[in-house]
Amino acid sequence: MKMHFNITGRVQGVGFRYTTYQLAVEIGVTGTVKNEADGSVTIEAVGTSEQIEQFLTRLKNPQNPFAKVKHIEQYEDPTIKDFDKFSVVY
């Protein structure tokens, strides 16, 4: 399953990308996470439907006490390439 997420809220300047990276590695999801100019964070995630579901559930309630997820826009995107790991994009 290949999913695109755009996350809004307090998700920049609080370590959200790093904790997202840790979460993805823990679950076994591959892909990327990056900050956007509008203050949101974009994630491309590749994994099984079970991995993606677990990833999304945990993204909604970040373990990072400084991050606050307000909204997650999501859609399946078959054009996302297959990644061999999860990376933070700078």
N, C-alpha and C positions, 0 to 999 in steps of 0.2 A: 504494500500500500504506500502511495506517495502523496503526502499531504503538505499543503501550504497553510501556514498560520500567520496572521498579523495580529499582534498583541498590543493593546493600548492600556494606559494606566501609568503608574509610577514604575517604569521598567527600564529607564536609562539612568546611569550614574549611581546605581544601587547594587551592582554585581549580578544583575539578572541573567546576562549572557553566560557568565561563568557557572552559575548554579544550574542553568538550563543545560549546559555542556555536561556537568556532573550527572544530572538526571538522565540524559540521553545515553551516556556511557553505561550507567547502572542498568538501564532497561534494555540496552542493545540496539537503540535507534541510531541510524546514521543520518548525516545531512549537515546543515549549517544553521547558524544563528547570527543575525547581524542587526545593528542599530540602523534606523532610518532617519532621514533629515527631519521628519515630522514628529519625532519623539517616540514613535512606535518601534517595535522589534519584529523582524520577520524571521520565521523559521521554515526551512524546508526539511521535512522529516520523512525518512524511509524506514519501513519496518513491517512486521505482520500487523494484521488488524488488532490483535490483542496488545501488541507493544504500543501501537499508536493510541489506542484507547487509554491505556495506563498512563502514557506520556501526557496526553491531553488532560486527564483527570488531575494529575499532579501539577501541571502547569497552571491550572485554574486556582490552585491554592499553594503558591510557592512557599518553600521552606525558608526562604530568605525573608527575615523579618522587616526589611526595608522596602521590599518590592510589594506592589499592590496591582493586581490584574483587574482592570475594569471591564475589558471586552476582548474576546478572541473571535476574529473572523477566520473561518476555515473553509477550505475546499480541497477536493482531491485534484491533483495535478499530475497527469501521466507524463508530462514533459520534463519533470524533475529527473535529473540523471541519477544513476545508481552511485552511491558514495561508499567508500570502503571504511569510513570512520565519520565521527561527528566533529565539526570544527567551528570555532568562533571566527567570524569574518570581521576584519577591522577596516 
